[in-house]
Amino acid sequence: MRVASGPDGVDDPSEELFADAGASLGLLASSARLHIMWVLIQGESDVTGLAERVGGTLPAVSQHLTKLKLGGLVRARRQGRRVVYLVDDHDVAAMVHWFMSRRAGRETATTPAEHPRRLGA
């Protein structure tokens, strides 16, 4: 299968990569899952702590965590009798942090190299 090149001569990513990226972004299209990711970027948490922080019920937060786990964005780890959740895809976490910071009107990066490339830039 031939990969197309853009006007700048850079090859387009494969269809499989676009599908994978679309699936990850689709998981984050839910404001509840986006909020859970935001909280987990700040540090690991159990489901009770997450539910309190995001204002959701335990069953709803558990369902969202299951989807995020299946998508490879978070993982679970046993800590004694508790199960704690943490970010498993640090690239997606960085993107979420950047995006939410931009939406909040805060500029968190100190150099242009820390920003993802803008479309058309």
N, C-alpha and C positions, 0 to 999 in steps of 0.2 A: 504494500500500500504506500503510495507516494504522499509525503507530507508537504503541504503548501507552504510557500514562503510569503512573508509580508513585504511591503514596499521597502523596508529597511534590510531585506535579505535574511532576516531571522526566521528560522523554521517555526511553523505553528506547532503547538503541542499536539499530541495524538488525540484521537477521539476518545480513547480510553482514559486519558488524563483529564479531558474535559468532563467526562462522565463522573469520574472520581471526585473532581473538584465540585461539580454540581451537586453531588450527593452530600458532601460535607457542608456546602453552603445551604443546601435545603434543610439540613438539620438545624442550622442556626437561624432559619427563617421564623422559627417560633420564638416569640419574645421570652417565654418562660425558659426555654433551653438556652437562649442567649444570656439571660440573667444568671442561670446556673453556671454557665461557662465563666462569666464575669467573676462570680464569687469564687470559683475554683482557681481562677488565675491568681487571686489574692492568697490562696493557700488551701490545703486539703481540708475536707469536712466530711462528717457523717451525714446521713440523710436527714436526721432530725435538725441538725444545725442548718443545713441547706433549706429545709422547709421553713424554718423560722426566718431565715435571712431573706428568702425570696417571697415569702407570704403565701406559700402553697401548702396543700395537704400532703401528708406523707405518701399516700398512694400515687398522687399525681407526680410528685417529685421523683419517686421511684421509677415510674414509667418513663419520664424524661431521661433519667440517668441510664436506664436500659437502652434507650435509643442512642444516646451519646456514646455508650460503651460499644454497642454494635457497630457504630460508625467510626470507632477508633479514636474518638476525641477525648474520652476520659477512660480511666481504669480504676478498679477497686483494689484495695489492699486491706487485709485483716490486721487489726491492731487490738490484740486481746479479744474481747467479745464483740467489739465494734467492727464495722466495715467502713473504711474511710475512702473517699473518692478524691482523685487528683487528676490534673490535666495529663493527657497522654500524647497529645499532638501540640508541641510547643510552637510550631509555625502558625497553626490556626489560632492558638492563644495569643500570639503576638499580633496577628491580624485583628482579632476581636478587640484587644486592648487599644490598638491604634485607631480602629474605626470608632469605638465608643468614646475615646478621648477627643477625636475630631468632632463627633456629634455633640459632645458636651461643650465644644468651643475652646477646649484646652489644647495647647500644643505641648506635647510631652517630650518630643525628641529634640535634641540639642543641635544636631547636624543634619543636613539634607540626606546624607548617606543612610541615616536610620529610618527614613521613610520609604514605604513601598513606592515603586515607580508609578506615576500617574499615567492614565491612558492618554496617548497623544503627546507625551512629554519626551 
